[in-house]
Amino acid sequence: MLPIRLRDFVRVGDLYFSVLGYRNSEKVKCFLRYAPCEFGDRLKDEKRFKKLSHEEALLHPMAAKYYDGRIFRIPIGEIDEVYKPEERLKDVMDSNVSKVVEYFSQIPIKEMGVTGSRLIGLKGQESDVDFIVYGKWWFIAREKIKKGIDTGKLSDLDTETWEFIYKKRKINIPFNVFVAHERRKYHRAFLGSTYFDLLYVRGYEEINNGIPEEPGIKLGKITVEGVVLDDRYVFDYPAYYSLRHEIKAILCFTHTFVGQAFKGERIIAKGELEEIDGEKYLVVGTKREVEDEFIISVDLLEKEGLKEETGDLL
């Protein structure tokens, strides 16, 4: 069996967990996403399910068994089923998924997958396509999104969609600052009426690349300013921003701030300072709803004339 990795799903009984790490030898790092609910809006095998918020997941009875203070950890032997996006792509190939796959036809199909509610059979009426491309092929897909938007084959998000994402994530940076960062990431787009996200997952050969996944010793909330030295893994989980700074890197555990800055850019970030294996890191995204934590590219703000909008953040 292939290793369980980021963006796979696992099932324990009738509970569905999204996988949140790459190294899952004895226990799987994950978070509870879907659970049965009498008034849920998702239907599977004549049973109703609900997508849980961060807080709802922590209030679920299973949190007492699996939650360790940051994530859920499920022993391998207690997992009933593993859902791997690359193995089940054909199973979720409705008209929306098919359009996205066809658009990226130059990428080998074995390097693609779809995660989220579609993967586990709990798609809702408003479910978008959480489209994965693995390893080096992801960068080719991102470039195709950029070209597609430039040529009109794809559409950028409209203001209403940006506002929906912004409110959903409870982001504490100004809306215009958020959108300025997002537009240059080229990992969201419309293909006709189909909205999709482009998600990065390491190839199996890259899983053990040395980026920390485990929590360290918390040293308190701080704000840091530094220069990004390497942007190879800024779209990963955790997104990894190595810095020219006494802190080795920023580890970002929220999709909100992946790809937020690139090599050579000055950034300001707020999060939890942690010591991990003798090195200091700034951890951003300790919750799905990021609240008071952020990463901002100072260079981008200056280029876009948005620095004054950040107020007291900088």
Beta strands, then each sheet from edge to edge (+ up, - down):
strand 1: 9-12
strand 2: 15-19
strand 3: 27-36
strand 4: 42-44
strand 5: 47-51
strand 6: 72-75
strand 7: 81-83
strand 8: 112-115
strand 9: 129-134
strand 10: 188-191
strand 11: 194-201
strand 12: 217-230
strand 13: 239-244
strand 14: 249-252
strand 15: 266-276
strand 16: 279-284
strand 17: 294-297
sheet 1: 4+ 5- 3+ 2- 1+ 7-
sheet 2: 4+ 5- 3+ 6-
sheet 3: 8+ 9- 11- 10+
sheet 4: 17+ 15- 12+ 13- 14+ 16+
end
